[in-house]
Amino acid sequence: FSSVELTQAYLDRINKEDSRYNSFITVTDELALRQAADADAMRAAGQATAMTGLPLAHKDIFCTQGVRTSAGSKMLDNFVSPYDATIIRKFNAAGTVSLGKTNMDEFAMGSSNESSFYGACKNPWDLDRVPGGSSGGSAAAIAAGLTPAATGTDTGGSIRQPAAFCNLTGLKPTYGRVSRYGMIAYASSLDQGGPMALTAEDAAMMMNVMAGLDPLDSTSTDKAVPDYTASLDQPLSGLKIGLPKEFFAEQLNPEIAATVQAAIKEYEALGATVKEVSLPNTALSVPAYYIIAPSEASSNLSRFDGVRYGYRCEEPKDLEDMYKRTRGEGFGTEVKRRIMVGTYALSEGFYDAYYKKAQQIRRLIQQDFVRVLSEVDVIMGPTTPTTAFKLGEKTSDPVEMYMEDIFTLSLNLAGLPGMSIPCGFSNGLPVGLQIIGNYFAEEKLLNVAHKFQ
Ligand code: GLN
């Protein structure tokens, strides 16, 4: 069949079924069919690559030329991007087809997709439950079979946690491996885009497109990009796995612990050896992250002022009134909470006590990982402390929501790569195994993930 037929089949499915999940904010039918026709022409001309004509969905945080890019916010509900994010440009050049833009927590702030201006998104495994967040729309769309794969972003777990909740493979690359140009900023020193897919092989193919230096992102790295599919089948004999004792502590749901332990046993059967390690500052990662991320967010989100682009309040009296009402009306509750926390933490008199302290803790957390990763090849543990929770279950208590990120966000603080892969079920709900590697060890992570699948 042709790319046009394949694309039409996915579009039909999205239009028919997505009212159940709410995984797409915008479906780009016209663009998709045009790209599919181009892909068919490339194929006819013998110019196709492995990705040509492959339908994909993109998190609505990646600017897409001529298409609304909302970041899940009322603030950008009317924003049509005049340019493509680098990864969108790269996927276009590889000949992929863009089905649409997926639902997400507002400005990627959340772990459940419930802070989206476009409404919550539902987990296809159980429609009463959240798909995770903030890349919840990408995860739900893949799990529901509405797209074969999708892009996501991960500032504190937003690729790995929804992947875990929806039984998918998600990779958060090393900070700097994938360009952030055109990816709407949440917390710039933590944000990283990456693939979400059904298998490690699919994620590897996406990484081949996404990774690499970008002159438009000064934090992207010029390290050579390997062919991520080349080493998927490497044997794992001799692989050293570290199990951080802090990841298996009492608060971890015992069924999740058992499912994860069973997966690790399978790695031992594949020739890996396991040892206990310690990441003693794990408990500090949540408080440190929830100072640093809001601080950066408060600065990044100052650009949404009603002057440049996006929402503007009706009939402002004067400039100050416009700023106040635009931001008051355009941002949702969680975003406002973070802007207030961040502004407070950065203010004179409190900076040393909060922001500086959090940065010091961040360094300690990074040093823990560097030490452990000099002794083992990968670290394994659960991706999340619970399986997918019920819609509305944690919305009234932000701190409880933040605790969802306990195992994921330390990696972002350290800049390390991590994956979540499906490793079994607990009470009928998917459980994710998290695999953490050293800087730029994405090939190794994908290899380790692939051997399990
Ligand atoms: N749940 C975390 C937060 O709300 C992480 C979100 C993300 O990775 N974008 O900040």
Residues whose N, C-alpha, C, O or C-beta is under 5 A from the ligand:
A	BS01	LIG	A108 M109 G110 S111 S134 T153 D154 T155 G156 G157 S158 D405
